[in-house]
Amino acid sequence: MKSAHLVSILVATLFAAPVFAQNTNTPNVDKRQEAQQGRIAQGINSGALTSKEATNLEKRETKIENDKQAAKADGTVTKAERAKLQHEENKTSRKIFAKKHNAKVAPAAS
């Protein structure tokens, strides 16, 4: 009887442990950051982004990274923090598109 009770407690503990684990993973934000860095690099290489525009976009990406690290600092990234990061990513994505498709072009390398 005691061993059956002990086994049931161990099984319950194994299933409950992930609930109490710290959740600091941000895979969607990480993927978006990587993709947006690629878009910025492509814009620089094609001349669609001027150096000033690229610098501005990189500052935005740095702010998102800093906000992500701040969200992770307490050991848990909350739903609200994830929403804030996603909102920042969405805003930056729109800025990348707008800056790549405006009339400004980088001077040709000579």
URRA-V73591 format. One record per residue. N is the residue number from 1. SS is DSSP state (H for helix, E for strand, C for the rest). PHI is phi in whole degrees, 0 to 359 (none if undefined). Layout:
# URRA-V73591
[[N	SS	PHI] [N	SS	PHI]]
This chain:
# URRA-V73591
[[1	C	none] [2	H	295] [3	H	291] [4	H	294] [5	H	295] [6	H	296] [7	H	296] [8	H	295] [9	H	294] [10	H	297] [11	H	296] [12	H	297] [13	H	294] [14	H	297] [15	H	282] [16	H	276] [17	H	304] [18	H	298] [19	H	295] [20	H	269] [21	C	292] [22	C	286] [23	C	250] [24	C	243] [25	C	285] [26	C	226] [27	H	296] [28	H	292] [29	H	295] [30	H	300] [31	H	296] [32	H	295] [33	H	299] [34	H	296] [35	H	296] [36	H	290] [37	H	297] [38	H	296] [39	H	295] [40	H	294] [41	H	300] [42	H	296] [43	H	295] [44	H	293] [45	H	296] [46	H	277] [47	C	89] [48	C	288] [49	C	246] [50	C	282] [51	H	296] [52	H	294] [53	H	296] [54	H	296] [55	H	298] [56	H	298] [57	H	294] [58	H	295] [59	H	297] [60	H	297] [61	H	295] [62	H	296] [63	H	297] [64	H	297] [65	H	298] [66	H	297] [67	H	295] [68	H	295] [69	H	295] [70	H	294] [71	H	294] [72	H	281] [73	C	302] [74	C	272] [75	C	97] [76	C	218] [77	C	260] [78	C	284] [79	H	299] [80	H	294] [81	H	294] [82	H	297] [83	H	297] [84	H	297] [85	H	297] [86	H	296] [87	H	299] [88	H	297] [89	H	297] [90	H	298] [91	H	296] [92	H	295] [93	H	300] [94	H	296] [95	H	295] [96	H	301] [97	H	300] [98	H	298] [99	H	288] [100	H	287] [101	C	249] [102	C	274] [103	C	283] [104	C	282] [105	C	227] [106	C	288] [107	C	296] [108	C	294] [109	C	288] [110	C	248]]
